[in-house]
Amino acid sequence: FAFVRWAANDFGTIISRIDIVRAVARGDAYQTLPFVRPGGDILLKVESWPKVERVLQAIDAIQRLDIEPELVSPDHWRHIHN
């Protein structure tokens, strides 16, 4: 799943972030994330609007190919992260 966080004040955006996370089975190791309990396998983590926008564009490109983003290999998301 994608977890998007965005915050603004009177002057505009102060933070934008997206995490692509894979849910884990009970008993599997996981990483913690704010607001996600207990956590998950973080495949991609980016901050700043230009980087977040590129990830959203990558998701759009995958969907244009009639591929559901949740079916994409976890390694693909790690590659996009890097």
C-alpha contacts under 8 A as a table, 3 or more apart, distances in Angstrom:
res1	aa1	res2	aa2	distance
1	F	20	I	5.71
1	F	21	V	5.32
1	F	22	R	6.25
1	F	23	A	7.69
1	F	70	E	6.73
2	A	18	I	6.71
2	A	19	D	5.64
2	A	20	I	4.53
2	A	21	V	6.23
3	F	18	I	5.57
3	F	19	D	5.11
3	F	20	I	6.40
3	F	21	V	7.44
4	V	16	S	7.52
4	V	17	R	5.73
4	V	18	I	4.40
4	V	19	D	6.50
5	R	15	I	7.64
5	R	16	S	5.71
5	R	17	R	5.13
5	R	18	I	6.31
6	W	13	T	7.46
6	W	14	I	7.78
6	W	15	I	5.52
6	W	16	S	4.35
6	W	17	R	6.35
7	A	13	T	5.93
7	A	14	I	5.75
7	A	15	I	5.33
7	A	16	S	6.60
8	A	11	F	7.39
8	A	12	G	5.20
8	A	13	T	4.09
8	A	14	I	5.05
8	A	15	I	6.94
9	N	12	G	5.43
9	N	13	T	6.51
9	N	14	I	6.80
13	T	16	S	7.31
15	I	47	E	7.49
15	I	48	S	6.54
15	I	49	W	7.71
16	S	47	E	5.85
16	S	48	S	5.30
16	S	49	W	5.54
16	S	52	V	7.02
17	R	45	K	7.48
17	R	46	V	5.73
17	R	47	E	4.38
17	R	48	S	6.26
17	R	49	W	7.31
17	R	52	V	6.16
18	I	44	L	7.86
18	I	45	K	5.99
18	I	46	V	5.67
18	I	47	E	6.71
18	I	52	V	6.02
18	I	55	V	7.96
19	D	42	I	6.91
19	D	43	L	7.43
19	D	44	L	5.40
19	D	45	K	4.46
19	D	46	V	6.58
20	I	42	I	6.15
20	I	43	L	5.47
20	I	44	L	4.96
20	I	45	K	6.62
20	I	77	W	7.31
21	V	40	G	5.89
21	V	41	D	5.46
21	V	42	I	4.51
21	V	43	L	5.55
21	V	44	L	7.07
22	R	40	G	5.64
22	R	41	D	4.96
22	R	42	I	6.45
22	R	43	L	7.03
22	R	74	P	7.93
23	A	39	G	7.67
23	A	40	G	5.05
23	A	41	D	6.45
24	V	28	D	6.07
24	V	29	A	7.56
24	V	30	Y	6.89
24	V	40	G	5.64
24	V	41	D	6.65
25	A	28	D	5.54
29	A	41	D	7.92
30	Y	38	P	7.88
30	Y	39	G	5.80
30	Y	40	G	4.77
30	Y	41	D	5.36
31	Q	39	G	5.43
31	Q	40	G	5.38
31	Q	41	D	5.90
31	Q	42	I	6.67
32	T	36	V	7.22
32	T	37	R	7.57
32	T	38	P	6.63
32	T	39	G	4.39
32	T	40	G	6.61
33	L	36	V	5.44
33	L	37	R	7.60
33	L	39	G	5.64
33	L	40	G	7.68
36	V	39	G	5.25
36	V	40	G	7.88
42	I	45	K	7.07
43	L	74	P	6.40
43	L	75	D	7.74
43	L	77	W	5.74
43	L	78	R	5.28
43	L	81	H	7.64
44	L	77	W	5.86
44	L	78	R	5.67
44	L	80	I	7.45
44	L	81	H	5.06
45	K	81	H	6.67
46	V	51	K	6.36
46	V	52	V	6.30
46	V	81	H	7.15
47	E	51	K	6.41
47	E	52	V	6.36
48	S	51	K	5.67
48	S	52	V	6.18
49	W	52	V	4.97
49	W	53	E	5.86
50	P	53	E	5.15
50	P	54	R	6.39
51	K	54	R	5.13
51	K	55	V	6.45
52	V	55	V	5.16
52	V	56	L	6.28
53	E	56	L	5.05
53	E	57	Q	6.15
54	R	57	Q	4.96
54	R	58	A	6.19
55	V	58	A	4.96
55	V	59	I	6.28
55	V	80	I	7.64
56	L	59	I	5.04
56	L	60	D	6.23
57	Q	60	D	4.97
57	Q	61	A	6.14
58	A	61	A	5.03
58	A	62	I	6.28
59	I	62	I	5.16
59	I	63	Q	6.29
59	I	69	P	6.57
60	D	63	Q	5.09
60	D	64	R	6.16
61	A	64	R	5.09
61	A	65	L	6.62
62	I	65	L	5.31
62	I	66	D	6.92
62	I	67	I	5.70
62	I	68	E	7.18
62	I	69	P	6.50
63	Q	66	D	5.02
63	Q	67	I	5.21
63	Q	68	E	6.01
63	Q	69	P	6.77
64	R	67	I	7.34
67	I	71	L	7.20
67	I	72	V	7.58
68	E	71	L	5.49
68	E	72	V	7.06
69	P	72	V	5.38
72	V	76	H	6.80
72	V	77	W	7.89
73	S	76	H	5.36
73	S	77	W	7.19
74	P	77	W	5.40
74	P	78	R	6.48
75	D	78	R	4.96
75	D	79	H	6.09
76	H	79	H	5.01
76	H	80	I	6.29
77	W	80	I	5.05
77	W	81	H	6.13
78	R	81	H	4.98
78	R	82	N	6.43
79	H	82	N	5.22
